[in-house]
Amino acid sequence: MFVSDFRKEFYELVQSQRVLLFVASDVDALCACKIIQALFQCDHVQYTLVPVSGWQELETAYLEHKEQIKLLIKQDDDLEVPAYEDLFKDEEEDEEHSENESDVSEPSGKRTRLEEEMVEQTMKRRQRREWEARRRDILFDYEQYEYHGTSSAMVMFDLAWMLSKDLNDMLWWAIVGLTDQWVQDRITQMKYVTDIGILQRHVSRHNHRNEDEENTLSVDCTRISFEYDLCLALYHHWSLYDSLCNTCYTAARFKLWSVDGQKRLQEFLADMGLPLKQVKQKFQSMDISLKENLREMIEESANKFGMKDMRIQTFSIHFGFKHKFLASDVVFATMALMESPEKDGSGTDHFIQALDSLSRNNLDKLYLGLELAKKQLQAIQQTIASCLCTNLVVSQGPFLYCSLMEGTPDVVLFSKPVSLSLLSRHLLKSFVYSRKNRRCKLLPLVMAAPLSVEQGTVTMVGIPPETDSSDRKNFFGRAFEKAAERTNSRTLHNRFDLSVIELKTEDRSKFLDALISLLS
């Protein structure tokens, strides 16, 4: 089903029949699923939840349930889909065109008619060249992989709001969905700030009450608040030292993979005046006097060390007095649960576990996700240090390339698409800061990691350049397809993220050669 701006009509339709929910393995999609599940439960709408990790599973699920599926779309919706005539030419037109050209070559008794036909055919050839040029431009723009518009979780929350059924839990899931897009660089900073402003108004509406007995909030209720917090991953549930070492922003700017970088971190902590004993213990155990002024101390010292973006706009949620989580905490935890390296469960089991962790009744699963996320972030920084110190990142001309070898620590984790994409983005950022050559900022990164030794396959991902521009288009989806076509490489474009593919190890060399040729 396609949900556009007519969200209310969509919901009224599905109320009358059993609904199928095809949900991708994505935090934003999970949050959207939680919202629509809550809406269906309110009205006792029956539904079937079908997790899908890629196009193959979606196709299988569709064929299995196709009798129940309806496409819902408005005729006047502007979906920015190119017109048919802009992309395709009918065979009849081409035949007529060729016949007319052959007619012109035949002798004619009337010179005037011959000249008119020649002019007409010249115009047709010009129109066709213009059409082909326009088609190439449309296909190039239309087939680029890039996220547009609002997160799916925000779309679902908007639906709940229009139906006057929005709850604080739904609002929190919308916040987590938006934060997931920001964490994974799927939206621009401007888009993130704009949507934060929209959600902030809903937060004020749901969480600000008059101070009278009738409106007093329960001690153990869900409370969401907007705040400016530190750009440090999971520091509320970690030690400040570990968070500084394993946050991409600080690790890249300090260059923590080097001895000089470690010294700079020590200088940074000394500048703040924080004892190592306090910094290396759990954040919750730090002295209250230090925690009260921590943000200001870190921001002041960060500015001296050239880190002016240590503060971000975000939201936090309180479950009573004990449990507090930032939106980014939940994103990292849910991602880690979905791509858990544990072999005691299937992909569907991990999906359900991640979905459950978004409910306040399953905080034990959320805390489990936080522990997995810590291990994931540590593995990412250790792998980055290994890649940079052993010069695994090499220039292939139009792009940078890095390949993880079988036997690399935590390589099983990075066979997963989201984990590999997160590693690739952090590696590219760190590589740019490790080099004085400004050209590095203009180069994208292609990274490969072993997927299955038995089947001889690798996972490959393409990351756009680490530029200061807010418009970071990822062109690798189409480039991967073209490179595979040219070389007859055995690839599988199964992921919804087109810049992630599976490739036979034997075909990697010729595939990369074709990719270099395409992008040169």
Stockholm file with secondary structure:
# STOCKHOLM 1.0

chainA/1-520         MFVSDFRKEFYELVQSQRVLLFVASDVDALCACKIIQALFQCDHVQYTLVPVSGWQELETAYLEHKEQIKLLIKQDDDLEVPAYEDLFKDEEEDEEHSENESDVSEPSGKRTRLEEEMVEQTMKRRQRREWEARRRDILFDYEQYEYHGTSSAMVMFDLAWMLSKDLNDMLWWAIVGLTDQWVQDRITQMKYVTDIGILQRHVSRHNHRNEDEENTLSVDCTRISFEYDLCLALYHHWSLYDSLCNTCYTAARFKLWSVDGQKRLQEFLADMGLPLKQVKQKFQSMDISLKENLREMIEESANKFGMKDMRIQTFSIHFGFKHKFLASDVVFATMALMESPEKDGSGTDHFIQALDSLSRNNLDKLYLGLELAKKQLQAIQQTIASCLCTNLVVSQGPFLYCSLMEGTPDVVLFSKPVSLSLLSRHLLKSFVYSRKNRRCKLLPLVMAAPLSVEQGTVTMVGIPPETDSSDRKNFFGRAFEKAAERTNSRTLHNRFDLSVIELKTEDRSKFLDALISLLS
#=GR chainA/1-520 SS CCCCSCHHHHHHHHTTSCEEEEEESSHHHHHHHHHHHHHHHHTTCCEEEEEESSHHHHHHHHHHHGGGCCCCCCTTCCCCCCCHHHHCCCHHHHHHHHHHHHHHHSCCSCHHHHHHHHHHHHHHHHHHHHHHHHHHHHHHHHTSBCCCSSCHHHHHHHHHHHTTCCCHHHHHHHHHHHHHHHHTTCSCHHHHHHHHHHHHHHHHHHHCCCSSGGGCCCTTSEEEEEEEEESCTTGGGSBHHHHHHHCHHHHHHHTTTSHHHHHHHHHHHHHHTCCHHHHTSBGGGSCHHHHHTHHHHHHHHHHHTTCCCCEEEEEEEEETTTEEEEHHHHHHHHHHHHTCCCSSSCHHHHHHHHHHTTSGGGHHHHHHHHHHHHHHHHHHHHHHHHHHHTTCCEECSSSEEEECCTTCTTTTGGGSHHHHHHHHHHHHHHHHHHCCCGGGGGCCEEEEEEEETTTTEEEEEEECCCCSCSCCCBCHHHHHHHHHHHHTCCEECCSSSTTEEEEEGGGHHHHHHHHHHHHC
#=GC SS_cons         CCCCSCHHHHHHHHTTSCEEEEEESSHHHHHHHHHHHHHHHHTTCCEEEEEESSHHHHHHHHHHHGGGCCCCCCTTCCCCCCCHHHHCCCHHHHHHHHHHHHHHHSCCSCHHHHHHHHHHHHHHHHHHHHHHHHHHHHHHHHTSBCCCSSCHHHHHHHHHHHTTCCCHHHHHHHHHHHHHHHHTTCSCHHHHHHHHHHHHHHHHHHHCCCSSGGGCCCTTSEEEEEEEEESCTTGGGSBHHHHHHHCHHHHHHHTTTSHHHHHHHHHHHHHHTCCHHHHTSBGGGSCHHHHHTHHHHHHHHHHHTTCCCCEEEEEEEEETTTEEEEHHHHHHHHHHHHTCCCSSSCHHHHHHHHHHTTSGGGHHHHHHHHHHHHHHHHHHHHHHHHHHHTTCCEECSSSEEEECCTTCTTTTGGGSHHHHHHHHHHHHHHHHHHCCCGGGGGCCEEEEEEEETTTTEEEEEEECCCCSCSCCCBCHHHHHHHHHHHHTCCEECCSSSTTEEEEEGGGHHHHHHHHHHHHC
//
